[in-house]
Amino acid sequence: MKFPRRIKLNKIKTFLKNLPKKLSENSFSTFLGLVILSLILGFFIFYQYGILAKIKIPEATEKPLQFKTKTYQTILNEWQKRNEKFLEIDFKEYPDPFRID
């Protein structure tokens, strides 16, 4: 079994070091390439979220959603306890740290 050639890191390093220089030498072609790339990417995103979203029909669930009254009651009780604690704070008097008596 033959393994593919290993990619030499030195070649990648030199390529990445020379990349800004090459891109700046051919700035117009770089600009055109980036514009075309952004147009392709924009079209793909528009197609994915604009066109395909309208075409796909959402599937209906087999079981309708059920309202769990027990869970709802526990949440309501917790909210009431928190509200009572919050209202108790208004009536509690704290000592004034800036006043000497």
Secondary structure as UniProt FT lines:
FT   HELIX           9..25
FT   HELIX           27..46
FT   HELIX           47..51
FT   HELIX           52..55
FT   HELIX           69..91
FT   TURN            97..98
//
